[in-house]
Amino acid sequence: MNTTEIRRHKLGLLIERDFDGTVSRLAELIDRRPPQIYRLFSDAPSGRGMGENLARHIETRLNLPRYWLDQEGDIDALPPLRDRVAEFEASLSERALLQLLIDDLHRGVRGQTLSRKALISLRGMVEALAQERRPILDAPPPDLWADDAAE
């Protein structure tokens, strides 16, 4: 494999392992837009390889050893980035956190990993937040079976 392929491969493994396969989470953490990251994985003429500057930027932002992305090898020796990701997400604005939640929900619906009951519960929580403008824990729990009884 050449350097571009190694970088692409290792970044893909990191995204899967440490960012739950979510490019937008990685993009936020490294201060880049998701389309820029998606282009790194594209074989289309408009796709780009990961240049030296971007590779070093990613390593710095993720606290990876310098030139780690350039070296062949497995990522198992690298400790998970969970603490770094959790620290970053704790520092996000409410708007950025909401966008991450929306992205997660979208993936869950597309992958059909969210049950109807979970979706109804989420809808109830969002409605309670919008109406009451108070912490969700203070809101009464939604009636999870209300929609099912109507069917």
TORPA-4810 file (N, C-alpha, C, O; in nm, 3 decimals):
<nodes>
NODE_1_0.084_-0.119_0.000_0.000_0.000_0.000_0.088_0.125_0.000_0.195_0.128_0.062_M
NODE_2_0.041_0.228_-0.072_0.114_0.355_-0.068_0.065_0.437_0.052_-0.030_0.398_0.120_N
NODE_3_0.130_0.549_0.076_0.099_0.631_0.194_-0.046_0.678_0.194_-0.111_0.677_0.299_T
NODE_4_-0.098_0.718_0.079_-0.238_0.762_0.071_-0.332_0.650_0.113_-0.426_0.673_0.189_T
NODE_5_-0.308_0.530_0.065_-0.393_0.416_0.100_-0.383_0.380_0.248_-0.483_0.347_0.312_E
NODE_6_-0.261_0.387_0.302_-0.242_0.358_0.445_-0.318_0.460_0.530_-0.389_0.423_0.623_I
NODE_7_-0.302_0.587_0.498_-0.372_0.691_0.574_-0.523_0.672_0.567_-0.591_0.682_0.668_R
NODE_8_-0.574_0.646_0.449_-0.718_0.627_0.429_-0.767_0.507_0.511_-0.870_0.514_0.578_R
NODE_9_-0.692_0.399_0.505_-0.729_0.276_0.575_-0.732_0.300_0.727_-0.829_0.264_0.794_H
NODE_10_-0.626_0.359_0.780_-0.618_0.378_0.925_-0.721_0.479_0.975_-0.777_0.462_1.083_K
NODE_11_-0.745_0.583_0.898_-0.847_0.679_0.937_-0.985_0.613_0.938_-1.065_0.637_1.028_L
NODE_12_-1.012_0.530_0.839_-1.138_0.457_0.834_-1.155_0.367_0.955_-1.264_0.359_1.012_G
NODE_13_-1.048_0.299_0.996_-1.054_0.214_1.114_-1.082_0.296_1.241_-1.159_0.254_1.327_L
NODE_14_-1.018_0.412_1.251_-1.041_0.499_1.366_-1.186_0.547_1.370_-1.248_0.550_1.476_L
NODE_15_-1.238_0.585_1.255_-1.377_0.633_1.248_-1.471_0.523_1.296_-1.563_0.549_1.373_I
NODE_16_-1.449_0.402_1.250_-1.535_0.290_1.290_-1.522_0.259_1.438_-1.622_0.243_1.508_E
NODE_17_-1.399_0.252_1.486_-1.376_0.210_1.624_-1.408_0.318_1.727_-1.474_0.290_1.827_R
NODE_18_-1.362_0.440_1.703_-1.369_0.544_1.806_-1.479_0.647_1.785_-1.508_0.725_1.876_D
NODE_19_-1.538_0.649_1.667_-1.642_0.748_1.638_-1.771_0.683_1.594_-1.855_0.747_1.530_F
NODE_20_-1.788_0.556_1.627_-1.909_0.481_1.592_-1.944_0.491_1.444_-2.062_0.490_1.408_D
NODE_21_-1.842_0.500_1.359_-1.865_0.509_1.215_-1.918_0.644_1.170_-1.964_0.658_1.057_G
NODE_22_-1.912_0.744_1.257_-1.971_0.874_1.228_-1.864_0.975_1.185_-1.787_1.024_1.267_T
NODE_23_-1.861_1.003_1.057_-1.763_1.098_1.002_-1.782_1.237_1.063_-1.684_1.308_1.087_V
NODE_24_-1.907_1.277_1.087_-1.931_1.411_1.139_-1.870_1.431_1.277_-1.826_1.541_1.310_S
NODE_25_-1.867_1.326_1.357_-1.804_1.337_1.489_-1.654_1.361_1.475_-1.598_1.446_1.544_R
NODE_26_-1.592_1.285_1.387_-1.449_1.305_1.364_-1.425_1.445_1.309_-1.336_1.516_1.355_L
NODE_27_-1.505_1.485_1.211_-1.488_1.616_1.147_-1.496_1.729_1.250_-1.415_1.822_1.246_A
NODE_28_-1.592_1.721_1.341_-1.604_1.823_1.446_-1.478_1.828_1.531_-1.427_1.936_1.560_E
NODE_29_-1.430_1.712_1.570_-1.315_1.706_1.660_-1.187_1.760_1.596_-1.103_1.819_1.664_L
NODE_30_-1.174_1.740_1.466_-1.052_1.787_1.399_-1.073_1.921_1.330_-0.987_1.969_1.256_I
NODE_31_-1.189_1.982_1.354_-1.220_2.114_1.300_-1.221_2.118_1.148_-1.161_2.206_1.085_D
NODE_32_-1.288_2.021_1.090_-1.306_2.013_0.945_-1.452_1.985_0.916_-1.527_1.943_1.004_R
NODE_33_-1.493_2.007_0.792_-1.631_1.979_0.751_-1.640_1.833_0.705_-1.545_1.782_0.644_R
NODE_34_-1.752_1.765_0.732_-1.766_1.625_0.692_-1.737_1.598_0.544_-1.674_1.497_0.513_P
NODE_35_-1.782_1.685_0.449_-1.753_1.654_0.309_-1.602_1.642_0.281_-1.561_1.563_0.196_P
NODE_36_-1.522_1.719_0.352_-1.378_1.710_0.332_-1.328_1.570_0.373_-1.239_1.514_0.308_Q
NODE_37_-1.384_1.516_0.477_-1.343_1.382_0.522_-1.395_1.276_0.425_-1.323_1.183_0.390_I
NODE_38_-1.520_1.290_0.382_-1.576_1.194_0.286_-1.492_1.188_0.158_-1.471_1.081_0.102_Y
NODE_39_-1.444_1.304_0.113_-1.362_1.306_-0.009_-1.234_1.226_0.004_-1.181_1.177_-0.095_R
NODE_40_-1.184_1.213_0.126_-1.062_1.135_0.147_-1.082_0.989_0.110_-0.987_0.919_0.077_L
NODE_41_-1.206_0.942_0.117_-1.237_0.802_0.091_-1.290_0.778_-0.050_-1.320_0.664_-0.086_F
NODE_42_-1.301_0.882_-0.128_-1.357_0.872_-0.261_-1.251_0.834_-0.364_-1.139_0.884_-0.362_S
NODE_43_-1.290_0.743_-0.455_-1.202_0.708_-0.567_-1.236_0.791_-0.691_-1.170_0.778_-0.794_D
NODE_44_-1.337_0.875_-0.679_-1.378_0.960_-0.792_-1.268_1.062_-0.821_-1.186_1.091_-0.734_A
NODE_45_-1.266_1.116_-0.941_-1.166_1.217_-0.975_-1.166_1.337_-0.880_-1.063_1.399_-0.858_P
NODE_46_-1.283_1.368_-0.823_-1.290_1.481_-0.730_-1.239_1.442_-0.591_-1.217_1.529_-0.506_S
NODE_47_-1.220_1.312_-0.567_-1.169_1.266_-0.439_-1.024_1.308_-0.422_-0.952_1.328_-0.520_G
NODE_48_-0.982_1.320_-0.299_-0.845_1.362_-0.272_-0.780_1.266_-0.177_-0.845_1.205_-0.092_R
NODE_49_-0.651_1.253_-0.192_-0.575_1.180_-0.092_-0.552_1.272_0.027_-0.569_1.393_0.018_G
NODE_50_-0.514_1.212_0.137_-0.486_1.291_0.255_-0.344_1.343_0.246_-0.249_1.266_0.247_M
NODE_51_-0.330_1.472_0.237_-0.199_1.534_0.226_-0.124_1.534_0.358_-0.179_1.501_0.464_G
NODE_52_0.001_1.571_0.349_0.089_1.574_0.466_0.033_1.665_0.576_0.028_1.626_0.692_E
NODE_53_-0.009_1.786_0.539_-0.059_1.880_0.639_-0.183_1.828_0.711_-0.194_1.839_0.833_N
NODE_54_-0.276_1.772_0.635_-0.398_1.720_0.697_-0.367_1.600_0.786_-0.424_1.587_0.894_L
NODE_55_-0.279_1.512_0.741_-0.243_1.395_0.822_-0.184_1.438_0.956_-0.221_1.384_1.060_A
NODE_56_-0.093_1.536_0.952_-0.033_1.583_1.078_-0.135_1.656_1.165_-0.132_1.645_1.287_R
NODE_57_-0.227_1.730_1.100_-0.333_1.800_1.173_-0.420_1.698_1.247_-0.450_1.716_1.365_H
NODE_58_-0.461_1.593_1.178_-0.545_1.490_1.240_-0.472_1.426_1.357_-0.529_1.408_1.465_I
NODE_59_-0.347_1.391_1.337_-0.269_1.329_1.445_-0.260_1.421_1.566_-0.272_1.376_1.680_E
NODE_60_-0.239_1.549_1.542_-0.228_1.645_1.652_-0.360_1.656_1.727_-0.363_1.650_1.849_T
NODE_61_-0.471_1.673_1.652_-0.602_1.692_1.716_-0.649_1.569_1.792_-0.721_1.580_1.891_R
NODE_62_-0.606_1.450_1.746_-0.648_1.326_1.812_-0.544_1.274_1.912_-0.560_1.167_1.970_L
NODE_63_-0.440_1.353_1.931_-0.330_1.312_2.020_-0.269_1.179_1.980_-0.236_1.096_2.065_N
NODE_64_-0.253_1.160_1.850_-0.189_1.039_1.797_-0.039_1.065_1.785_0.003_1.180_1.769_L
NODE_65_0.042_0.959_1.790_0.186_0.979_1.767_0.209_1.037_1.627_0.138_1.002_1.532_P
NODE_66_0.308_1.123_1.615_0.341_1.183_1.485_0.375_1.073_1.385_0.448_0.979_1.418_R
NODE_67_0.324_1.084_1.265_0.341_0.990_1.154_0.270_0.856_1.178_0.295_0.759_1.107_Y
NODE_68_0.184_0.850_1.277_0.110_0.726_1.302_0.023_0.688_1.182_0.014_0.571_1.146_W
NODE_69_-0.040_0.786_1.121_-0.127_0.757_1.006_-0.049_0.705_0.885_-0.108_0.642_0.798_L
NODE_70_0.081_0.731_0.880_0.162_0.692_0.764_0.215_0.549_0.772_0.260_0.494_0.672_D
NODE_71_0.210_0.490_0.889_0.273_0.361_0.910_0.173_0.248_0.900_0.064_0.254_0.958_Q
NODE_72_0.210_0.145_0.826_0.124_0.028_0.818_0.116_-0.037_0.954_0.207_-0.025_1.036_E
NODE_73_0.009_-0.105_0.977_-0.007_-0.175_1.103_-0.150_-0.164_1.153_-0.231_-0.087_1.102_G
NODE_74_-0.176_-0.244_1.253_-0.309_-0.251_1.311_-0.329_-0.139_1.411_-0.232_-0.087_1.467_D
NODE_75_-0.453_-0.101_1.435_-0.479_0.005_1.532_-0.501_-0.051_1.671_-0.522_0.025_1.766_I
NODE_76_-0.497_-0.183_1.686_-0.522_-0.242_1.818_-0.423_-0.196_1.923_-0.457_-0.191_2.041_D
NODE_77_-0.300_-0.164_1.883_-0.200_-0.117_1.979_-0.231_0.024_2.029_-0.180_0.066_2.133_A
NODE_78_-0.314_0.097_1.956_-0.350_0.233_1.994_-0.467_0.229_2.093_-0.571_0.170_2.063_L
NODE_79_-0.450_0.290_2.210_-0.562_0.292_2.305_-0.683_0.362_2.243_-0.666_0.456_2.165_P
NODE_80_-0.802_0.317_2.275_-0.922_0.383_2.221_-0.924_0.531_2.256_-0.874_0.573_2.360_P
NODE_81_-0.981_0.608_2.168_-0.987_0.754_2.185_-1.112_0.798_2.260_-1.147_0.915_2.256_L
NODE_82_-1.180_0.705_2.327_-1.307_0.736_2.391_-1.298_0.856_2.485_-1.384_0.944_2.484_R
NODE_83_-1.192_0.858_2.568_-1.180_0.969_2.664_-1.166_1.102_2.591_-1.227_1.201_2.631_D
NODE_84_-1.086_1.103_2.486_-1.066_1.227_2.409_-1.196_1.269_2.342_-1.230_1.387_2.340_R
NODE_85_-1.269_1.173_2.286_-1.396_1.202_2.219_-1.498_1.252_2.322_-1.569_1.350_2.297_V
NODE_86_-1.506_1.186_2.438_-1.601_1.228_2.541_-1.568_1.369_2.592_-1.658_1.450_2.613_A
NODE_87_-1.440_1.397_2.610_-1.397_1.530_2.653_-1.437_1.637_2.551_-1.482_1.745_2.586_E
NODE_88_-1.418_1.602_2.424_-1.454_1.695_2.318_-1.605_1.719_2.316_-1.650_1.833_2.308_F
NODE_89_-1.683_1.611_2.323_-1.828_1.626_2.316_-1.881_1.705_2.435_-1.981_1.775_2.422_E
NODE_90_-1.815_1.694_2.550_-1.857_1.771_2.667_-1.836_1.921_2.644_-1.904_2.004_2.704_A
NODE_91_-1.742_1.955_2.557_-1.713_2.096_2.532_-1.797_2.155_2.419_-1.789_2.276_2.393_S
NODE_92_-1.875_2.074_2.351_-1.954_2.123_2.237_-2.068_2.213_2.282_-2.120_2.202_2.393_L
NODE_93_-2.105_2.300_2.194_-2.222_2.384_2.219_-2.348_2.299_2.211_-2.345_2.188_2.158_S
NODE_94_-2.458_2.351_2.262_-2.584_2.279_2.256_-2.624_2.251_2.112_-2.675_2.143_2.081_E
NODE_95_-2.600_2.347_2.024_-2.636_2.330_1.882_-2.556_2.216_1.819_-2.611_2.135_1.745_R
NODE_96_-2.427_2.209_1.848_-2.342_2.103_1.793_-2.384_1.967_1.849_-2.386_1.867_1.777_A
NODE_97_-2.417_1.963_1.979_-2.464_1.838_2.038_-2.595_1.793_1.976_-2.615_1.674_1.952_L
NODE_98_-2.683_1.887_1.950_-2.810_1.855_1.886_-2.786_1.797_1.747_-2.853_1.702_1.707_L
NODE_99_-2.692_1.853_1.672_-2.661_1.801_1.538_-2.607_1.659_1.547_-2.642_1.575_1.464_Q
NODE_100_-2.523_1.631_1.645_-2.472_1.494_1.663_-2.586_1.399_1.696_-2.590_1.286_1.645_L
NODE_101_-2.680_1.443_1.780_-2.795_1.360_1.814_-2.879_1.333_1.690_-2.923_1.220_1.668_L
NODE_102_-2.902_1.434_1.610_-2.979_1.417_1.487_-2.909_1.318_1.394_-2.974_1.231_1.336_I
NODE_103_-2.779_1.330_1.381_-2.703_1.236_1.297_-2.717_1.094_1.348_-2.738_1.001_1.270_D
NODE_104_-2.707_1.075_1.481_-2.722_0.942_1.539_-2.861_0.886_1.515_-2.875_0.769_1.479_D
NODE_105_-2.963_0.969_1.533_-3.100_0.924_1.511_-3.123_0.888_1.364_-3.188_0.788_1.334_L
NODE_106_-3.069_0.969_1.275_-3.083_0.941_1.132_-3.023_0.805_1.098_-3.083_0.726_1.026_H
NODE_107_-2.904_0.779_1.149_-2.840_0.648_1.124_-2.922_0.535_1.185_-2.935_0.428_1.126_R
NODE_108_-2.977_0.561_1.305_-3.057_0.458_1.369_-3.183_0.425_1.291_-3.220_0.308_1.279_G
NODE_109_-3.248_0.527_1.238_-3.369_0.505_1.158_-3.334_0.436_1.026_-3.401_0.342_0.986_V
NODE_110_-3.226_0.483_0.960_-3.184_0.421_0.834_-3.148_0.275_0.854_-3.184_0.189_0.773_R
NODE_111_-3.077_0.248_0.961_-3.034_0.110_0.989_-3.140_0.029_1.060_-3.119_-0.088_1.091_G
NODE_112_-3.253_0.090_1.086_-3.366_0.027_1.154_-3.325_-0.034_1.287_-3.368_-0.144_1.322_Q
NODE_113_-3.238_0.039_1.361_-3.196_-0.009_1.492_-3.276_0.055_1.603_-3.259_0.019_1.720_T
NODE_114_-3.362_0.149_1.569_-3.449_0.211_1.669_-3.589_0.151_1.656_-3.646_0.146_1.547_L
NODE_115_-3.643_0.107_1.767_-3.776_0.049_1.766_-3.882_0.159_1.761_-3.853_0.276_1.786_S
NODE_116_-4.000_0.120_1.728_-4.112_0.215_1.725_-4.132_0.275_1.864_-4.160_0.395_1.877_R
NODE_117_-4.119_0.194_1.966_-4.134_0.241_2.103_-4.028_0.348_2.135_-4.059_0.449_2.198_K
NODE_118_-3.905_0.326_2.091_-3.798_0.424_2.115_-3.828_0.555_2.042_-3.807_0.663_2.097_A
NODE_119_-3.875_0.545_1.919_-3.907_0.666_1.842_-4.020_0.746_1.907_-4.016_0.869_1.911_L
NODE_120_-4.120_0.675_1.956_-4.232_0.743_2.023_-4.181_0.811_2.150_-4.219_0.924_2.180_I
NODE_121_-4.098_0.742_2.223_-4.041_0.799_2.345_-3.959_0.923_2.315_-3.970_1.024_2.386_S
NODE_122_-3.877_0.917_2.213_-3.795_1.031_2.173_-3.882_1.150_2.132_-3.854_1.264_2.167_L
NODE_123_-3.987_1.120_2.057_-4.077_1.228_2.016_-4.140_1.295_2.137_-4.151_1.417_2.142_R
NODE_124_-4.180_1.216_2.235_-4.238_1.271_2.357_-4.139_1.358_2.433_-4.176_1.463_2.485_G
NODE_125_-4.015_1.316_2.438_-3.913_1.395_2.507_-3.889_1.528_2.436_-3.876_1.632_2.501_M
NODE_126_-3.883_1.524_2.304_-3.861_1.647_2.227_-3.979_1.742_2.245_-3.959_1.862_2.262_V
NODE_127_-4.100_1.689_2.241_-4.217_1.774_2.262_-4.215_1.836_2.401_-4.248_1.954_2.417_E
NODE_128_-4.178_1.758_2.502_-4.172_1.810_2.639_-4.068_1.920_2.650_-4.091_2.021_2.716_A
NODE_129_-3.954_1.901_2.587_-3.850_2.004_2.590_-3.897_2.131_2.522_-3.873_2.241_2.572_L
NODE_130_-3.962_2.117_2.409_-4.006_2.234_2.333_-4.115_2.311_2.408_-4.117_2.434_2.405_A
NODE_131_-4.206_2.240_2.474_-4.317_2.306_2.542_-4.277_2.363_2.677_-4.316_2.475_2.711_Q
NODE_132_-4.202_2.289_2.751_-4.173_2.327_2.889_-4.047_2.410_2.905_-4.035_2.488_2.999_E
NODE_133_-3.953_2.393_2.813_-3.824_2.462_2.823_-3.761_2.442_2.960_-3.708_2.535_3.020_R
NODE_134_-3.770_2.319_3.006_-3.706_2.284_3.133_-3.637_2.149_3.113_-3.664_2.080_3.016_R
NODE_135_-3.550_2.112_3.203_-3.477_1.986_3.186_-3.573_1.869_3.168_-3.678_1.862_3.232_P
NODE_136_-3.536_1.781_3.080_-3.621_1.666_3.047_-3.650_1.580_3.169_-3.755_1.516_3.177_I
NODE_137_-3.558_1.576_3.264_-3.580_1.493_3.381_-3.694_1.544_3.467_-3.752_1.468_3.545_L
NODE_138_-3.727_1.673_3.455_-3.838_1.730_3.530_-3.973_1.707_3.462_-4.078_1.721_3.525_D
NODE_139_-3.969_1.671_3.334_-4.093_1.653_3.258_-4.152_1.516_3.289_-4.078_1.421_3.314_A
NODE_140_-4.285_1.506_3.288_-4.345_1.373_3.311_-4.311_1.281_3.195_-4.298_1.326_3.081_P
NODE_141_-4.298_1.153_3.222_-4.266_1.061_3.113_-4.380_1.055_3.012_-4.497_1.059_3.050_P
NODE_142_-4.347_1.046_2.884_-4.453_1.040_2.783_-4.525_0.906_2.790_-4.469_0.806_2.835_P
NODE_143_-4.649_0.904_2.744_-4.724_0.780_2.735_-4.675_0.705_2.612_-4.713_0.737_2.500_D
NODE_144_-4.590_0.606_2.635_-4.526_0.535_2.525_-4.622_0.455_2.440_-4.592_0.421_2.326_L
NODE_145_-4.738_0.424_2.494_-4.829_0.336_2.421_-4.947_0.411_2.360_-5.036_0.349_2.302_W
NODE_146_-4.949_0.542_2.372_-5.063_0.621_2.322_-5.085_0.599_2.174_-5.199_0.576_2.132_A
NODE_147_-4.979_0.604_2.092_-4.996_0.585_1.947_-5.035_0.443_1.913_-5.111_0.420_1.818_D
NODE_148_-4.983_0.347_1.988_-5.015_0.207_1.960_-5.162_0.175_1.988_-5.222_0.094_1.919_D
NODE_149_-5.219_0.238_2.090_-5.359_0.214_2.126_-5.451_0.269_2.018_-5.560_0.216_1.998_A
NODE_150_-5.409_0.373_1.949_-5.492_0.435_1.846_-5.498_0.352_1.720_-5.589_0.368_1.638_A
NODE_151_-5.401_0.262_1.702_-5.397_0.181_1.577_-5.495_0.068_1.578_-5.502_-0.007_1.480_E
</nodes>
